[in-house]
Amino acid sequence: MDYVIGVDIGTQSTKALLVDSTGAIVAQHAHGYQVDTPKPLWAEQWPAVWYDAVAACVREVAAKSGVAAAAIKAICVSSLYGGSGIAVDEAMQPLHPCLIWMDRRATGEVEWVNRHVDLARLHAVTSNGVDSYYGYTKMLWLKNHRPDVWQRTRYLLPPNSYINYLLCGEVAVDHSSAGNIGGVYDMAARGWSNEMLDALGIPARIMPERLVDSSEVVGTLLPQVAAQLGLLPGTPVVAGGVDAAVATFAAGVSRAGQHVAMIGTSMCWGTIRQEADAGHGLISMPHVFNSQHDLYVFGGAITAGASVSWFRDEFCQADVDDAKRQGYQDVHQLMEENAAKVPPGAEGVLFLPYLMGERSPIWDAKASGAFLGLNLYHGRAHLYRAVLEGVSFALKHNIDAGSQGAATLDDKLIVVGGAAHSPLWMQIIADITGYQVYTIAENVEAALGAALLAALGTGLITRETAQQGWVTLVPRSTPQPDASAAYRRTFSLYRDAYPALQNLMHGLHQGAQD
């Protein structure tokens, strides 16, 4: 039997899986870490954190599995969206922490682009917009605020590309990671746009020349790295891609109309298309499967699971204590039981999940979170339910934006990520979106998608097999008519809340900066 290893570098942890050529999971391991947030709206990570986690996880699954190293035919790495990318010098040494997807510091650069760049042309060439989410605005921040780093930068590498370089010594960027940078990638030509690079003042020389499909073999494991990982020198390293697209691929989504919500630290809702319109307010990149033809078009909330963990950590110590006393393994079980007793709509409490600004479809780095409708009657259970509902409203907001450019969407919404563990949240999502909700039994998402790309890239499976995916879909929730009717009314208020509060949010943001 042949085996492959799939790795997913996430925002707060890295996971590795060793699977056989039928997709059966033989061993898995995860390693956690933290995001550095040295200032409000800043979020960065040094790449050594990721490599150490990748090495630990791969070593562990290779050892746990008992599989002979000669039977492990490939390794593939999926990763979080790395924003600016990792600035490396001529010796390929990192010069600065990576400004990851969550970082919102490049507001001045966004204003500069809006004033000085032909936005219609940028939209037409890149199929993407202007926001501090996009990597090209973060690159401009490095140029403007870290000129010493900028002058010494040889390449700006996405996380998976940098890790692949450490594994095999080859520099290459997959098309999904390149497209997700926005601003500098020509979507139609599937390559860097010299026109937009010139317009933005970003030198073409710092964009790696080699662009590859996500299932392409980039190189082979270096001897010293192979020894560290417990694998054989010469083991193929497959390119991989952006985690949201890789998780979507893992779920068997490879045709137009299928759609997936990945809800972890953030939320990404995506579907497959052949064309994209930046005017719809969503993000576009080549898909990790059939990348020369298909696009992964998605939108999302910056703080989805992060809103849940923020609320738990800051306000729910009493629930944590009660859960321990009552023998619950996870405090969320108790919090869910209490929130389930609150009717849909949280009895008048509405949560806006804009805790780090917001991505699509509002695109406002100065947006801020809010609880609306509070009175003395409300307790933690109301607020917790409102948090789950608020993130679900953000999901529907993105689905509605995405529906503008899709001929049809399937009546089946696949949800992957940590949120899928919550029965209450799955029901709320079904009731708010109106879709039947399915999850996947394997609970491994992007890491399994990376393994699938590894198997495809080394010829262990056919394209037809890859297209079906390696997961088992499980029906979870069906929309309930009464709840859906209540949520339609509340969603209308959710849509109205941001425009009504926008000026106030901006004023508070400015006050915090002064």
Secondary structure, 3 states (H helix, E strand, C coil): CCEEEEEEECCCEEEEEEEECCCCEEEEEEEECCCECCCCCCCEECHHHHHHHHHHHHHHHHHHHCCCHHHEEEEEEEECCCCCCEEECCCCCECCCEECCCCCCCHHHHHHHHHHCCHHHHHHHHCCCCCCCCHHHHHHHHHHHCHHHHHHCCEEECHHHHHHHHHHCCCCEEHHHHHHCCCCEECCCCEECHHHHHHHCCCHHHCCCCEECCCCEEEECCHHHHHHHCCCCCCEEECCCEHHHHHHHHCCCCCCCCEEEEECCCEEEEEEECCCCHHHCCEEEECCCCCCCCEEEEEEECCCHHHHHHHHHHHCHHHHHHHHHHCCCCHHHHHHHHHHCCCCCHHHCEEECCCCCECCCCCECCCCCEEECCCCCCCHHHHHHHHHHHHHHHHHHHHHHHHCCCCCCCCEEEEECHHHHCHHHHHHHHHHHCCEEEEECCCCCHHHHHHHHHHHHCCCCCHHHHHHCCCCEEEEECCCHHHHHHHHHHHHHHHHHHHHHHHHHHHHHHHHHC
